[in-house]
Amino acid sequence: MKTLTVNLPGREYDILIERGLLSQAGDRIRAVLPRAQKLAVVTDSNVKSLYGDMVLASLAASGFDCRLFPVPAGEESKNPYQLAALWEGFLDFGLTRADGVVALGGGVVGDLAGFAAATVLRGVAFVQIPTTLLAQVDSSVGGKVAVDLDAGKNLAGAFHQPRLVLMDPDALDTLSLPVFMDGMAEVLKYGCIRDGAFFDFLTARPDRAKLMADIEHILYTCCEIKRQVVAEDELDTGARMILNFGHTLGHAYELAGQYIEWTHGQAVAAGMCMAAKLGVALGVTPADVPDRVADACASLGLPTSIYCTATEYAAAVGRDKKGAGADITVILLDGIGRAVPYQMPKAQLVRLVNSFHKVP
């Protein structure tokens, strides 16, 4: 087993990475929640049929009274109405502040269940059991939980650290190829922002079989990078901003596709490619970087460009949480493996990125 500890004073927790960990969930959770009697297990309709019975059986064997709370699969479930339904369901179940919530699924489930745990009864413990690559390397670690609003993605949320994160690489075997590669966008991001050698390691493995042969190393490396950044800046006001490389523009692409046409990973991949071009235009990024980032994305079947109107760019940039007044902090690269925050006027950012779409 590979173990990482996220060191946040008073809120420390372990990330465990091991094949077969799903069947050990009960004992692992009992170790960190010794007083809990009830566990509300939030999952989605797809994951429920794959792992729901296995995880519930493990939890029951460790003495927990459990109830499954399935939500429809997809980003559409990450909304205030579904959040309120979970609150009511948890209270009907008899959940107390001594009990806990388990998020069993991908990023949508983790964000939704985590926000429900952060707010019901003014906060109860929760455990992340991510089952997608994107959730394992990114959203399950760091404590960001949220739901989407009509105005945009993740605009209502909180910081609520999990008590434990259980990662079973075997769960990735059931992912479709597009969903697996969706997660690879976030994996590439870590190489881009903090570890050039890891970026090269990934580009030498441009197919799923080669990546899965080294998946424990990949998960560990991504989580180690995020662990370091989160420990330095838990509330995303400084160093943690580098984790948003590709996301400011990626959110515009998700908005342009009405959160249906483009997945989060696809949008982030195109956002990273556009951010690399933006960095060159601003004199921050070396000229060879955009091609290297685009080639890495393309080799994994990820888009390198998504069309977006100036209006859609402006809407996403205007609501970005890294904005401050008329300015915004974007994350650029001054080389592969080195990310830097760059503050600029929002209007200039929209004007520049929109101009790239007009170049033949």
VOZA-175388 format. One record per residue: residue in one letter; x, z, y of N, C-alpha, C in turn. Coordinates in steps of 0.05 Angstrom, whole numbers, plus 5000, padded with zeros to 4 digits. Example, Ala and Ser with C-alpha at 12.3 -4.5 7.8 and 13.67 -1.06 7.14 Angstrom:
a526451564886524651564910526451564934;s525751424955527351434979525851575001;
! end
This chain:
m501750004976500050005000501750005025;k500949845045502249845071500550025090;t501850205104500450385122501650375150;l499950365170500750375198499150595211;t500350745229498850955243498750885273;v496250875283495850835312496051105325;n498151135342498751395353497451425381;l495051535381493651595406493151895406;p494152055424493952345423491052435419;g490652585397488052685391486152485377;r487052235375485352025363486951855344;e488951965331490651815313489051725289;y489751485279488451395254490351205240;d489851175214491451005197490050735192;i491650535189490850265179492050235152;l490350205131491350175104490849895095;i492949775083492849495074493549485044;e491649415027492149404999489949244985;r490749084965488848944949487249144932;g484649104930482949284915481949524930;l482449534956481849774972478849814975;l477249604974474349634977473249824956;s474249814932473249994911474150284914;q476050324932477050604938475950714963;a474050584975473050655002472150945003;g470651034982469651304983471751524985;d473751514968475851714969477451704995;r477951465005479451435030477951545054;i475351495054473751595077473251895075;r472851995051472552285047474952435058;a477352315055479752455064479852485095;v478452305110478552335139475952445150;l473852445134471252565142470352765122;p471752985119471153185098468553325101;r467453345125464953485130462453305129;a462953045130460652865132458952865106;q456352865110454452845088453252565086;k452652445109451252185110453151975122;l452951735112454351505123452451275126;a452251175151450650935156452450695154;v451950525135453750295130452450045142;v453649945163452649695176454149465165;t452749255157453949015146452248775154;d453048535146451248305152450148195126;s448348005129446947905106448747765085;n450947655094452847525076454547735061;v455647915076457448115064455948305046;k453448365053451848545036451748445007;s451348185003451148084976453848074962;l455948064977458648054965459748334958;y459548514977460948774974459249014978;g456748984985455049204991454849404969;d454149304945453849484922456449634914;m458649484916461249604908461949834927;v461649784953462449994972460450224971;l457850174969455950394966456550564942;a457150434919457750594895460250764899;s462250664912464650824917464051054935;l462451004956461751224975460151434961;a458151354945456451544930458151714911;a460051594898461751734879463451954893;s463851924919465352124934463452314948;g460952314941459052514950457652454976;f457752204985456352135010453552045004;d451652125021448952015022449051775040;c448551535030449051285045446451125048;r446250985069444150785073445450535085;l444650295074445650045084443949945107;f445149855128443749745151444649455155;p443449265141444248985143443148855168;v444748685181443848525204444248235197;p442848045210443347765204446147685211;a447347515194450047425199450147245224;g452347275240452647105263452747255289;e453947135309454347245336451747335348;e449547205341446947255353446047545348;s447147675327446347955321447648155340;k449648065355451148255372449748275399;n447348395399445748405423444448685427;p443548745451442449005457440049085440;y438448885431436048945415436849035387;q438848905376439848985350441249255351;l442549305374443849565378441749785378;a439549745393437449945394436149985367;a435949775351434749795324436549975307;l439249945310441050115295440750405303;w440650455330440250735339437850865325;e435650715326433150825315433450865284;g434750675271435150695243436950925235;f439050965250440851195245439351455247;l437751485268436251735272434151775250;d432851555242430951575220432251665194;f434751575191436351655167437151945168;g437052065192437852345194440852385201;l442052185212444952205219445352425239;t447452585235448152795254451052735265;r451852895284454552855295456752925276;a456053055254458153115233458452885214;d456652685216456652455197458152215209;g457751985198459351755207457951485202;v459151285214458251005212460550845200;v459850665181461850495169461150205177;a463150055187462749775193463949615171;l462349485155463249325132462649025138;g464648875147464148595154466248485173;g465448285187467248155206467048275233;g468048115253468148225280465548295293;v463448135287460848195298459848465289;v460048515262459148775251460849005262;g463448965264465249175274464549245303;d464149045320463549095348460849235351;l458849135337456149235339455949525327;a457049555303456949825291458550025306;g460849935317462550115332461250205358;f459850025371458450095396456150285390;a454750225368452550405360453650685354;a455950705340457150965334458151105360;a459150945379460151065403457951185421;t455551095417453351165436451151335423;v450651315397448551475385449351765385;l447651945393448252235394450752285411;r451252115430453652125448456252095432;g456151975409458551905395458852035368;v459151875347459751975320462151815309;a463351925289465751795277464951535264;f466851345264466351095249468950995236;v468450845215470650725199470350425198;q472550285201472449995200473349895172;i471749735159472549595135472149295140;p474149165153473948885160474248705136;t472548495135472548315111473348025119;t473847975144474747705152477547725163;l479047505163481747505173481747585203;l479947465218479847525247479447825252;a477647945237477148235241479448395232;q480748315210483048475200485348475219;v485948255231488348245248487748315277;d485148325284484648365313482448565319;s479948505314477748665325477448935313;s478448975289478049235276480049445286;v482049365300484149545309484049565340;g484149805351484349825380482049955394;g479749975380477550135392475749995411;k476049725415474149585433471649525417;v469349615427466749565414464849475436;a462949295428461349175449459049015437;v457148945455455148745449455148535471;d453948305465453748095485451248125502;l451348025526449048015544448447725551;d446147675563445547405571447647295590;a448847475606450847395625453547325613;g454047405588456647335576457247515552;k459647465540460447595516461747865521;n461048065505462448325506462248465533;l460048415548459948535575458648805575;a457748905553456849185551458349315527;g459949515532461549615510462949875517;a464749955500466150215503468850195489;f470450395493472850445477472250675458;h472150625432471450835413473250775388;q475350935385477250885364476150955337;p476650795316475750865289477351105279;r476351235258477851445245479551335223;l479051095214480550965192479950675192;v481850505184481450225180482450155152;l480650045136481249965108481249665106;m483549545099483849255097484449175069;d482649025057483048925029483448625031;p485948535027486448245028484748085008;d483848204986482248064967479647964979;a478648094999476148015012476447735025;l478947665032479347405045478947165025;d479047224999478647004980475846884981;t473947034991471146934991470546785017;l472446775036471946635061472046325057;s470346185071470645895071473245825086;l474245585082476645495096476345505126;p474145405138473845425167473945715177;v472645905163472646175172475346305170;f476846235148479546335145481346235168;m481145975174482745865195481945965223;d479446035226478546155250480146405257;g480646565236482346805240485246735246;m486146505236488946435241489546385271;a487446325287487946305316488946565327;e487746785319488747045329491447115317;v491947035292494647075280496746935296;l496246675303498146525319498646655346;k496446765357496646895383498847115383;y499047275362501047485361503847365361;g504247145348506847015349507446915377;c505446805390505846695417506546915437;i505347145435505647345456507847545452;r508747585426510547805422512747755402;d512547545385514447525362514847225356;g516947115368517546825364518246765335;a519746955322520446905294517946895276;f515947065283513447065268511946795272;f512046695297510846435302512146215285;d514746215283516146025266515446065236;f515246315228514446375200511646255194;l509846275213507146165209507145865208;t508645735226508545445227509845325203;a511445475188512645385163510645405140;r508345515145506345555124503645445133;p503345185135501045065148498645025130;d498445175108496045155091495245425080;r492845445071491745705063493245835040;a493945675020495345794997497945915005;k499545785021502045895030501746145047;l499646145064499146375080498246615063;m496446565044495546785027497746905010;a499746745003501946844987503447065002;d503247055029504647255045502747415062;i500247445053498147555071498647845078;e499748005060500148285067502148305090;h504248135089506248135111504948045137;i503147845135501847735159500047955171;l498448085155496648295165498248515177;y500348605164501948825173503248755200;t504348515203505748435227503848425251;c501448305247499448295268498548575276;c497948745257497049005263499249185276;e501749135268503949285280504249215310;i503948955316504148865344501748995360;k499348975349497049085363497249385366;r498249515345498649815345500449895368;q502649755371504549815393503249775420;v501849555423500649495450498449695456;v496749765437494549945441495550225448;a497650315434498750575439499950595467;e500850375477502050365504499850355526;d497550225519495550175540492750165526;e491650395520489150405505486850275519;l486650315546484350235560484549955574;d486549805566486749525574487049485604;t488749645617489149615645491949515652;g493649475632496349385637497449215614;a499149335598500549185577498649055557;r496349195551494549095531493348825539;m493448755564492248505573493548265559;i495948295549497248065536495747975511;l494148165499492648095475490447895482;n489947845508487847665516488847385520;f491347325512492347055514490446855501;g489546655516487646455505484746535508;h484246785515481446885514479946825540;t481246845563479746785588478546515587;l480146315580479146035578477445995553;g478246145531476646125507473846215510;h473346415527470646505532469046285546;a470346125563468945905576468045695555;y469745645535469045455514466745565497;e466845815491464545935476461945905492;l462145965518459845935535458845645536;a460745465538459945175539458545095514;g459245205491457945145466455645325459;q454845485479452645675476453045865452;y455545925447456346115426455446015398;i454945765396454045645370455945425362;e456645245380458245005373461045075366;w462245275380465045345376465245635368;t466745695347467245965338469246095357;h469446365355471346505372474246405367;g475046375342477746285336478246005347;q476345825344476645555354476945555385;a475345715398475445735427478145855436;v479046065422481646185429483945985425;a483845825403485945635399486045435422;a483745325430483745135453484545285478;g483745535481484545695504487545735506;m488845785483491745825483493145565491;c492145335481493345085488493045025518;m490645085529490245045557491945235574;a492145485565493745685579496745605580;a497645475558500445375558500845155578;k498844975581499044765601498944885629;l497145085633496945215658499545345666;g500945475647503445605653505545405662;v505645165650507544965659506944885688;a504344835693503544755720504244965741;l504245215733504945435752507845505752;g509445365737512345405736513245655721;v511445755703512045985687512945915659;t511645715647512045655619513945415616;p515845425598517645195592515944955583;a517044715589515444475584514944415555;d516544525537516144465508514044635495;v513244845509511445045496508644935490;p507344785508504744685502504544515476;d506544345472506544185447506944355423;r508644565425509044745402506544895395;v505144995415502645135410500544955399;a500344715411498244525402498844425373;d501344375367502044295339501344505319;a501944755326501244975308498244995303;c496744975324493844985321492744745305;a493744515311492744265298493444275268;s495744385261496544395232494644575216;l493244755229491344925216488444835219;g488144595230485444485234483944605257;l485344735275484044855299484144655322;p482044665340482044475362484144545383;t485244345395487244385416486144335444;s483644235445482344195471479344195467;i477944325485474944325485474044265513;y472244075516471344005542469644225554;c470044275580468544485593468244395622;t465844425634465444345662466544555681;a466944485705467844675726465944905729;t463344845726461345055729461545255706;e462045155682462345335659464945505661;y467145375671469545525675469045745696;a467745675718467245865739465546105730;a463546045713461846255703463346445685;a465046345667466546515649468646675664;v470146535682472246675698471046885716;g468746825728467547015746466647275732;r466047265706465247505692467447625675;d469847505676471947615659472747895668;k473148065648473648355654476448395665;k478148195665480748215677480748135707;g478448075717478147995745478148245763;a479148205788479048415808478548275835;g476048295844475248155869475447855865;a476947725883477147435882479447345863;d480947535853483247465836482647525806;i484347415790484147465761487047465749;t487447625729489947635715489747465690;v491247245688491347085664493947135650;i493947095624496247135607497546865602;l500146845610501646605606504046665589;l505446455581507946485564510346395580;d512446565580514946455591516846385568;g515646345545517046255521515346335497;i515846215474514446295450515346575443;g513446765441514047045435514347215460;r513747105484514047255508511647195526;a509847395529507447365546507847515572;v506747405594506947535620504247525633;p503347745646500947735663501547585689;y499647425698499947265722497447285738;q497547405762495247435779494947195797;m492547085799492046855815489046855824;p488446705845485646685854483946555832;k481546665828479746535808479246245815;a478846185841478245915849480545725841;q482945815844485245645837485345595807;l484845805792484845775762482745565754;v480345585764478245395757479045115765;r480145085789480944825799483044695782;l485044855774487244755758486444665730;v485044845716484244775689482244555688;n480544535708478644315709480144045713;s482344055729483843815734485143695709;f485843865689487043775664485143595649;h482543645651480643475636480343195649;k481243175674480942915687483442745684;v485542855672487942695668487542515644;p488042255646487642075623489442155600;
! end
